[in-house]
Amino acid sequence: MDKRVANAEAVIGRVKDGATILMGGFGTCGVPENLINALRRQGTKNLTVASNNPGTDGYGIGVLIENQQVKKLIASFVGSNKFLEKLALNNGIEMELNPQGTLAERMRAAGAGIPAFFTPTGYGTMVAEGKEVREFGGRPHILVPSLKGDFAFVKAWKGDRWGNLMYRKTARNFNPVMATAAEYVVAEVEEMVELGKLDPDSVHTPGIFVDAIFQGTSYVKPIEPGPKRKRGE
Amino acid sequence: MASPMDKREFIARRVAQEFRDGYYCNLGIGIPTMVPNYLPAGIEVILQSENGMLGIGPYPYEGEEDPDLINAGKEPVTEIPGCCYFTSADSFGMIRGRHIDASVLGALQVDEKGTLANWAVPGKILKGMGGAMDLVAGARRVIIAMEHATKEGTPKIMKKCTLPLTGVEVVDLIVTDLAVIEVTPKGLMLREVAPGVTPEAVQKVTEATLVRVPDLKTISV
């Protein structure tokens, strides 16, 4: 068994107009850069993209949005992309906001064979509108459907030819759960290692979930601004 | 009034008194992030980050940022010994599953039932709720850290929230620059006031009716 492919171009042709794609990453951490850029070059349109957030202007999913390839975005926070804001104001993109934990659980459920689940999150708020409510233990919960992708684009640190994956620090985020929740899962890794080189106790995504894997190139991995510690503190 | 100490520092110092040794906490952006700076000696608190981390350390030194290591506010952070990483699904499992001892968040409005509005800014496009709805639904204790009123003096503690909600009847404690208020089935109990501030002055900038308690204390930070 060998799931390795040469690069993103080798699989991107499978993605057709109108596809639903789950894309890993949180902020600029753990973003499948090679696959997103290949999709940008291919120009596939009317995509539904599920991701915690839509990249920034000029990075990550941001480049697909700027190229008007995304019809619908399912996300929990979209505040870091000014172009998207303009597009949304002009009804140029459909947006579905999910609480972050509900977004993760929708995909976890899809990957684990659970079609829908009750959650207390969001009861009585905008996200509960039109949803079934049921009480458990005297507390109201809302019924939320699972979320499955036609494709998942996953970014990992290391991987092998069976598709076993290991992530690094907070670049893990949504990647492992998305890897379980799509028909066809492509993983790009920073380093491809020989089979047997990943410590079996430290494999985060078992290869069974992965359909294709390649070693990515030219990672940008931008660092967003933030406060810094002063020397001597 | 909390002067000359910065209002935000005053609030953060008072919230820090709520933490107990061994607490697992999740801190929202703004004032909540300042709380760990004021923990009493001997109190060890583990900070959780929604994207999938327990054991957030201080901000990095300039030039030592790790592109794979950020907090839920997308700022570069560091790890402390004992830190661990997990998926966003596990992260929200521990949040929703009542494993987080305290969630400290800012607010736009809180009402007398403890219903919270903190994600949709009036007149602006919706940016998303991020993890806030999950945190208020799942944390064992929800503490609001905020300035008591808006810059214009408009009350933020309401009879009923008018902005889009984050959670219904979820808040346990409100800590502001003027007061400490506990949300109870009997209403909003005014537990403490800032030094030099009268209960009447607090009520004046509060839309909801505050319940007076006989053992009203003065906030000491």
Interface residues (C-beta under 8 A of the other chain):
Chain A: F26 G27 T28 C29 G30 N52 N53 A75 S76 F77 V78 G79 S80 E85 A88 L89 M95 L97 P99 Q100 G101 T102 A104 E105 M107 R108 T119 P120 T121 G122 Y123 G124 T125 M126 V127 W157 Y167 R168 K169 T170 A171 R172 N173 F174 N175 P176 V177 H204 K221 P222 I223 E224 P225 G226 P227 K228 R229 K230 R231 E233
Chain B: S49 E50 N51 G52 M53 P58 Y59 P60 Y61 E62 E65 D66 P67 D68 L69 I70 N71 G73 K74 E75 P76 V77 E79 Y85 F86 T87 S88 A89 S91 F92 G93 I95 R96 T115 I125 L126 K127 G128 M129 G130 G131 A132 M133 D134 A137 G138 P164 L165 T166 G167 V168
